[in-house]
């Protein structure tokens, strides 16, 4: 006897089969949290995104069954199962994940927080003045973790404070304070949690790109690469013109600085560069010895008047004096003879004198 199946169970199997086929055949699968999204806002968003993506929402149990069935042929698809939370829905598309996230983010609108809602991100209250006058509101701010005081007759928040973390529930007192401060932390629109593509999972923080900052970072990187190529002399069609201009500017600057000095140098062979004097090691001064006076011969004592002189001494002195006189006489005769001989030779050379035969 065949087991009877209810009509509802047949519909569920059909839903699981359709969803499993979409998971297998779609290159890009996103998980969306639709918690807090009003029905009219969902209809508006669906109309704007029609033709570019398809939303499929059902019970979480059926979504998990579809993932379990699809992973038999596509094992990596199981990675999205951990993001099926809150009020999930699947998003199927063939477009780039970053382009899809940008499109969905563009279609969101800010909204005030309601008690019990989950914070989509860290909610921070900045320091600064408030429109409140001093009173019980100071204690209300303190109750939600805000440090406040009175400045200029108004209540002011002193420091930046994170009042609720991403994923935490927003309390009723906090929702009231945020509304009074005019802070709308919630967003009405599709909330993409993660996107699957070819075995990779892109989290929301990866998909949420600040395009202005991204372009600025690319410009900084390009300028840095250009500067590096110019400094290292790497010539390309992008750098060669700048390198030539840079070389010309440096040449002109060098000519201005060095030109007058070169013009003042004398024309000719360049003077050899002065060699630095070798550093002599410090020598210790030698010990000085007392200078000795040169030896002087003792003067011959001369007899003073009145002293008795022996005969032998007188004879020696006279003989000495006589020898000196005789020596001078001989020198004189020798010189005279040489002069006479020179005169004779000179006259003979002139023919004035003739030899006797």
C-alpha positions as CSV (number, residue, x, y, z in Angstrom):
1,X,0.0,0.0,0.0
2,X,1.5,3.3,-1.1
3,X,2.0,6.0,1.6
4,X,-0.3,8.9,1.2
5,X,1.4,12.4,0.8
6,X,-0.3,15.7,1.6
7,X,-0.6,18.4,-0.9
8,X,1.5,20.7,1.2
9,X,4.4,18.3,1.3
10,X,4.3,18.0,-2.4
11,X,4.5,21.8,-2.7
12,X,7.5,21.8,-0.4
13,X,9.3,19.3,-2.4
14,X,8.6,21.3,-5.5
15,X,10.0,24.5,-3.8
16,X,13.1,22.6,-2.7
17,X,13.6,21.2,-6.2
18,X,13.2,24.6,-7.9
19,X,15.5,26.3,-5.4
20,X,18.1,23.5,-5.7
21,X,18.1,24.0,-9.5
22,X,18.7,27.7,-9.1
23,X,21.6,27.1,-6.7
24,X,23.2,24.8,-9.2
25,X,22.7,26.9,-12.3
26,X,23.3,30.4,-11.1
27,X,26.9,31.6,-11.1
28,X,26.3,34.2,-8.4
29,X,24.1,33.6,-5.4
30,X,23.5,36.2,-2.7
31,X,22.0,35.8,0.8
32,X,19.8,38.7,1.7
33,X,18.3,39.6,5.2
34,X,14.9,41.1,4.7
35,X,14.1,41.7,8.3
36,X,12.3,45.0,8.9
37,X,11.7,45.6,5.2
38,X,8.1,46.8,4.7
39,X,6.1,45.1,2.0
40,X,5.6,48.3,-0.1
41,X,9.3,48.9,0.0
42,X,10.0,45.4,-1.1
43,X,7.6,45.8,-4.1
44,X,9.3,49.0,-5.1
45,X,12.8,47.5,-4.9
46,X,11.7,44.4,-6.8
47,X,10.4,46.6,-9.6
48,X,13.7,48.5,-9.8
49,X,15.8,45.3,-10.0
50,X,13.6,43.3,-12.3
51,X,15.5,41.8,-15.2
52,X,18.9,42.0,-13.4
53,X,18.3,39.6,-10.5
54,X,15.7,37.3,-9.0
55,X,14.7,37.1,-5.4
56,X,13.5,33.8,-3.9
57,X,12.1,33.9,-0.3
58,X,10.8,30.9,1.6
59,X,11.2,29.2,5.0
60,X,14.7,28.7,6.3
61,X,14.2,24.9,6.7
62,X,13.3,24.6,3.0
63,X,16.3,26.8,2.0
64,X,18.6,24.5,4.0
65,X,17.1,21.4,2.4
66,X,17.8,23.0,-1.1
67,X,21.4,23.7,-0.1
68,X,21.9,20.1,1.1
69,X,20.5,18.8,-2.2
70,X,22.6,21.2,-4.4
71,X,25.9,20.5,-2.6
72,X,25.8,16.9,-3.9
73,X,26.8,18.3,-7.3
74,X,28.2,21.7,-6.2
75,X,30.0,21.1,-2.8
76,X,31.1,24.7,-2.4
77,X,27.6,26.0,-2.3
78,X,27.3,24.8,1.3
79,X,29.5,27.8,2.3
80,X,26.4,30.1,2.1
81,X,24.4,28.1,4.7
82,X,25.9,29.9,7.7
83,X,24.5,33.2,6.4
84,X,20.9,32.0,6.3
85,X,19.7,33.9,9.3
86,X,17.0,36.4,10.3
87,X,14.4,36.6,7.4
88,X,16.6,35.3,4.6
89,X,16.1,35.2,0.9
90,X,18.2,34.1,-2.0
91,X,19.3,36.5,-4.7
92,X,20.2,35.0,-8.1
93,X,22.0,37.0,-10.8
94,X,24.7,36.9,-13.5
95,X,26.1,40.3,-12.8
96,X,29.3,41.3,-11.0
97,X,28.9,41.0,-7.2
98,X,30.3,44.4,-6.5
99,X,28.0,46.0,-9.1
100,X,25.0,44.3,-7.6
101,X,25.9,45.4,-4.1
102,X,26.4,49.0,-5.3
103,X,23.0,48.9,-7.1
104,X,21.2,47.6,-4.0
105,X,22.9,50.1,-1.7
106,X,21.9,52.9,-4.0
107,X,18.3,52.0,-3.6
108,X,18.3,52.1,0.2
109,X,16.8,54.9,2.2
110,X,17.6,55.8,5.9
111,X,15.0,55.1,8.6
112,X,14.7,55.5,12.4
113,X,15.5,52.6,14.6
114,X,12.7,50.7,16.2
115,X,12.9,48.8,19.5
116,X,13.9,45.2,19.0
117,X,15.5,45.8,15.6
118,X,19.0,44.4,14.9
119,X,21.7,46.9,14.3
120,X,23.0,46.6,10.7
121,X,26.4,48.0,11.8
122,X,28.0,49.7,14.8
123,X,26.0,52.7,15.7
124,X,28.1,55.6,16.9
125,X,26.9,58.9,18.5
126,X,29.4,61.7,17.8
127,X,30.4,64.3,20.4
128,X,28.9,67.7,20.1
129,X,26.0,69.9,21.1
130,X,22.4,68.7,21.3
131,X,19.1,70.7,21.1
132,X,18.2,69.6,24.6
133,X,18.0,72.0,27.6
134,X,19.5,70.8,30.9
135,X,17.2,68.5,32.8
136,X,16.3,64.7,33.0
137,X,17.6,64.2,29.5
138,X,21.2,64.1,30.9
139,X,20.4,61.0,33.0
140,X,18.6,59.4,29.9
141,X,21.7,59.9,27.9
142,X,23.8,58.4,30.6
143,X,21.5,55.3,30.8
144,X,22.4,54.4,27.2
145,X,26.1,55.0,27.7
146,X,26.5,58.6,26.6
147,X,28.6,61.0,28.6
148,X,27.0,64.4,28.6
149,X,27.3,67.8,30.2
150,X,26.1,71.4,29.9
151,X,27.8,73.8,27.5
152,X,26.5,77.2,26.6
153,X,23.1,76.5,28.2
154,X,22.6,73.3,26.2
155,X,23.3,69.6,26.8
156,X,26.4,68.5,24.9
157,X,27.8,65.0,24.3
158,X,31.4,65.0,25.4
159,X,32.9,62.0,23.6
160,X,32.1,59.8,20.6
161,X,30.5,56.6,21.8
162,X,29.4,53.3,20.2
163,X,25.9,52.8,21.7
164,X,25.2,49.4,20.0
165,X,27.4,46.9,18.2
166,X,26.5,45.3,14.8
167,X,24.1,42.4,15.2
168,X,22.9,43.5,18.7
169,X,19.3,44.4,19.4
170,X,18.3,48.0,19.8
171,X,16.6,48.7,23.1
172,X,13.6,50.9,23.5
173,X,15.4,53.7,25.5
174,X,18.2,53.7,22.9
175,X,15.7,53.9,20.0
176,X,14.0,56.9,21.7
177,X,17.3,58.7,22.3
178,X,18.4,58.1,18.7
179,X,15.1,59.5,17.4
180,X,15.5,62.6,19.6
181,X,19.0,63.2,18.3
182,X,17.8,62.8,14.7
183,X,19.9,59.7,14.0
184,X,18.5,57.2,11.5
185,X,20.8,54.2,11.7
186,X,18.5,51.8,9.8
187,X,18.2,51.4,6.1
188,X,15.1,50.5,4.2
189,X,16.2,48.2,1.5
190,X,17.7,44.8,0.8
191,X,20.4,43.9,3.2
192,X,23.0,41.7,1.5
193,X,24.8,39.6,4.0
194,X,27.2,37.7,1.6
195,X,27.5,36.7,-2.0
196,X,28.8,33.4,-3.4
197,X,30.8,33.3,-6.7
198,X,32.7,30.3,-8.1
199,X,33.5,28.9,-4.6
200,X,34.4,32.3,-3.1
201,X,32.4,34.1,-0.5
202,X,32.3,37.9,-0.5
203,X,31.2,39.3,2.9
204,X,29.4,42.6,3.1
205,X,32.4,44.5,4.4
206,X,34.4,43.4,1.3
207,X,31.6,44.4,-1.1
208,X,31.0,47.8,0.5
209,X,33.7,49.8,-1.3
210,X,34.1,53.5,-1.0
211,X,34.7,54.3,-4.7
212,X,36.2,57.8,-4.0
213,X,38.7,56.4,-1.6
214,X,39.5,53.4,-3.9
215,X,40.1,55.8,-6.9
216,X,42.3,58.0,-4.7
217,X,44.3,55.0,-3.6
218,X,44.9,54.0,-7.2
219,X,46.0,57.5,-8.1
220,X,48.5,57.5,-5.2
221,X,49.8,54.1,-6.2
222,X,50.2,55.3,-9.9
223,X,52.0,58.5,-8.8
224,X,54.3,56.5,-6.6
225,X,55.1,54.0,-9.4
226,X,55.8,56.9,-11.8
227,X,58.1,58.7,-9.3
228,X,60.0,55.4,-8.6
229,X,60.5,54.7,-12.4
230,X,61.8,58.3,-13.0
231,X,64.2,58.2,-10.1
232,X,65.7,54.8,-11.1
233,X,65.9,55.8,-14.8
234,X,63.4,53.3,-16.1
235,X,62.4,54.7,-19.5
236,X,58.9,54.0,-20.9
237,X,56.7,56.0,-23.1
238,X,55.0,57.4,-20.0
239,X,58.3,58.4,-18.2
240,X,60.8,59.4,-20.9
241,X,59.3,62.8,-21.5
242,X,59.4,63.6,-17.8
243,X,62.9,62.2,-17.5
244,X,64.2,64.6,-20.3
245,X,62.5,67.6,-18.7
246,X,63.9,66.6,-15.3
247,X,67.4,66.3,-16.8
248,X,67.2,69.7,-18.5
249,X,66.1,71.4,-15.2
250,X,68.9,69.7,-13.3
251,X,71.4,70.8,-15.9
252,X,70.2,74.4,-15.8
253,X,70.3,74.4,-12.0
254,X,73.8,73.0,-12.0
255,X,75.0,75.6,-14.5
256,X,73.7,78.4,-12.4
257,X,75.4,77.0,-9.3
258,X,78.7,75.9,-10.8
259,X,79.0,78.1,-13.8
260,X,80.5,81.2,-12.1
261,X,83.0,79.1,-10.3
262,X,84.2,77.4,-13.5
263,X,84.5,80.8,-15.3
264,X,86.8,82.1,-12.6
265,X,89.3,79.2,-13.1
266,X,92.5,80.1,-15.2
267,X,92.7,78.6,-18.7
268,X,95.2,75.8,-19.0
269,X,96.0,72.5,-17.4
270,X,93.9,71.8,-14.5
271,X,95.7,72.0,-11.2
272,X,96.1,68.7,-9.5
273,X,93.8,68.2,-6.7
274,X,95.4,68.9,-3.4
275,X,96.3,65.7,-1.6
276,X,95.4,65.6,2.0
277,X,98.4,65.6,4.2
278,X,99.0,62.3,5.9
279,X,98.2,62.3,9.5
280,X,101.3,61.9,11.5
281,X,101.1,59.9,14.6
282,X,101.6,61.8,17.7
283,X,105.1,61.4,18.9
284,X,106.0,61.7,22.4
285,X,108.5,64.4,23.2
286,X,111.9,63.0,23.8
287,X,113.4,63.8,27.2
288,X,115.6,66.8,26.9
289,X,119.1,66.5,28.3
290,X,120.9,69.6,29.7
291,X,123.0,71.2,27.0
292,X,126.7,71.0,27.5
293,X,128.8,74.0,26.8
294,X,131.4,73.5,23.9
295,X,134.9,73.0,25.1
296,X,136.9,76.2,24.9
297,X,140.7,76.0,25.0
298,X,142.2,77.6,28.0
299,X,143.8,80.9,27.0
300,X,147.5,80.9,27.3
301,X,148.3,82.8,30.4
302,X,150.2,85.9,29.5
303,X,152.7,87.2,32.0
304,X,151.6,90.4,33.5
305,X,153.8,93.3,34.0
306,X,156.0,92.9,36.9
307,X,156.0,89.1,36.8
308,X,159.3,87.3,36.4
309,X,159.7,85.4,33.1
310,X,162.3,82.7,32.6
311,X,164.8,82.9,29.8
312,X,163.6,79.7,28.2
313,X,160.1,81.1,27.9
314,X,161.5,84.3,26.3
315,X,163.5,82.3,23.8
316,X,160.4,80.2,22.9
317,X,158.3,83.2,22.3
318,X,160.9,84.9,20.2
319,X,161.5,81.8,18.1
320,X,157.8,81.4,17.6
321,X,157.5,85.0,16.4
322,X,160.5,84.6,14.1
323,X,158.9,81.5,12.5
324,X,155.8,83.5,11.7
325,X,157.7,86.4,10.2
326,X,159.8,84.0,8.1
327,X,156.7,82.1,6.9
328,X,155.0,85.4,5.7
329,X,158.3,86.4,3.9
330,X,158.4,83.1,2.0
331,X,154.7,83.5,1.0
332,X,155.4,87.0,-0.3
333,X,158.4,85.8,-2.3
334,X,156.4,82.9,-3.8
335,X,153.6,85.3,-4.9
336,X,156.1,87.7,-6.5
337,X,157.7,84.9,-8.4
338,X,154.4,83.7,-9.7
339,X,153.4,87.2,-10.8
340,X,156.7,87.6,-12.6
341,X,156.4,84.2,-14.3
342,X,152.9,85.1,-15.4
343,X,154.0,88.5,-16.8
344,X,156.9,86.8,-18.6
345,X,154.7,84.2,-20.3
346,X,152.2,86.9,-21.3
347,X,155.0,89.1,-22.9
348,X,156.4,86.1,-24.6
349,X,153.1,85.2,-26.1
350,X,152.7,88.7,-27.5
351,X,156.2,88.5,-29.1
352,X,157.6,91.3,-27.1
353,X,160.3,89.0,-25.7
354,X,162.4,86.6,-27.7
355,X,164.5,83.8,-26.5
356,X,168.3,84.3,-26.8
357,X,170.0,81.9,-29.2
